[in-house]
Amino acid sequence: MNTRVNRLRAVMQEQQIGLVVLGPGAHLAWLLGVRPHADERPLLFCLSNEHSGFLMPALESESARVQTDLQFYEWSDDQGPTDAFSRLLNEFGIQKSKALNIVLDETMRADFAWLVQSALPEAAIQFTLSSVGALRMCKETDEYNALKQNALIADRAMQAAWSGMQAGLTEQEVAAIAQQSFAEQDAVMAFGIVGAGANGAFPHHHTGTTRLATGDAVVMDIGAGSLGYFSDITRMAVIGHPPEGFFEIHAIVDAAVDAALNAARPGVEAKVVDAAARQVIEQAGYGEYFVHRTGHGLGTEIHEPPYITASTDTILEAGMVFSIEPGIYLPERFGLRLEEIVILREDGPEVLSGLPRDAYVVG
C-alpha cells in the first residue's frame, strides 16, 4: 500500500478506528489516486488495519481496474450491493453485531452511507475530520510544489486580464481573458468572479454582461486547476479613477490581511486568525460590511478544511494551506476583497502568490 494509506492506518490505530469507508470523490482521489465514475450505484473503498478493497458495481469494474489493483467485491444491477458488501465485511473480519468505530466519508451519497449503517447497526460513526481530513490538511512537498505552481499561473492570468481590461468590456469578456491565459498555461479555469462597480458588493457575484465603466472598482477572484490542485486569488482594479473612499477601504482590507498573516502560527486556533482580520475592519467602523469568513483550505478542492471562521477551533499546523481573504462590501457602491493563499510554516505563513496586493489602475 502507498505511504498515505500507511499514514491513515497509523491514525486509525491511534484513534481505535476499525473501518474507513470512502465514496468517489476528493478523499479517495487524495488517498489512492483513484477517480472512479460516480453515479447512483454504491461504490465504496473500505480500509481496515489489515484489509482493503472496493465494493464495486460490475458496470464500472473494467474502467476502475485500470486505476487500481486492489480487490473488488463486485455486484450487478440484478443482484444489488447488499450481498457483496456483506461478503466484504466477512472477509474483513467485521461482525454485524460488534461495536466498532467507523469513519464515513461525509461527502458520499446518503444512500451509500445508509448501506453501511444498515449493515453495521452497532457501529459508532464519525466523519473524516480527524483522520483522512486531518492528513489532507497538512500538505506534502509535492502538494506544495503543485500549489505554488498554480499560484504563479493564477498571477499571470490576473495580469493578463488587467492588461486587456478597459471601459466598455463586459465582466464576462474580462473573465474570458483570464480563462484564455489559464488555458495557455495548461490550467482549466474553475471560476472567475468579475464584479464591476456595485456588483462587487456581492461577494459571490455571478459574472455577467455588466460593462465596465470609468470610475468602477472591479473585484477579480479567479482560480484554475492544474496538476490535480487549484489556485485562488483575489485582487482589485479600478477603471480610470477610483470611486470615492476606495483607497481608504483598500488600506483597511490590506491591513486586515496583514493582521491575519501575523496571527497565523502553528498551535493557534483558526478562529484567532479570523478574529485578527475582523478586528481591523471592525475598529475602522466597517465590521457590518465584512460578511463572510476570513478563509478556507485549498488543495485538491477549492474549498476544503481548515476553514478560517469565527467559530472554528481547529488548531493550525505547519503544512496547512488556506486562504486569507477579508473584504468590505458597500451596497450600491462597490466591494473590496484581497486574497492570499498561504502555506503555514513553523515560523509563520508563506504567501504563494508573487503578485502585490496593490490595486491595478486601468488607463
Order of alpha helices (4+ residues) and beta strands (2+ residues): alpha-beta-alpha-beta-beta-alpha-beta-alpha-beta-alpha-beta-alpha-alpha-alpha-beta-beta-beta-beta-alpha-alpha-beta-beta-beta-beta-beta-beta-beta-beta
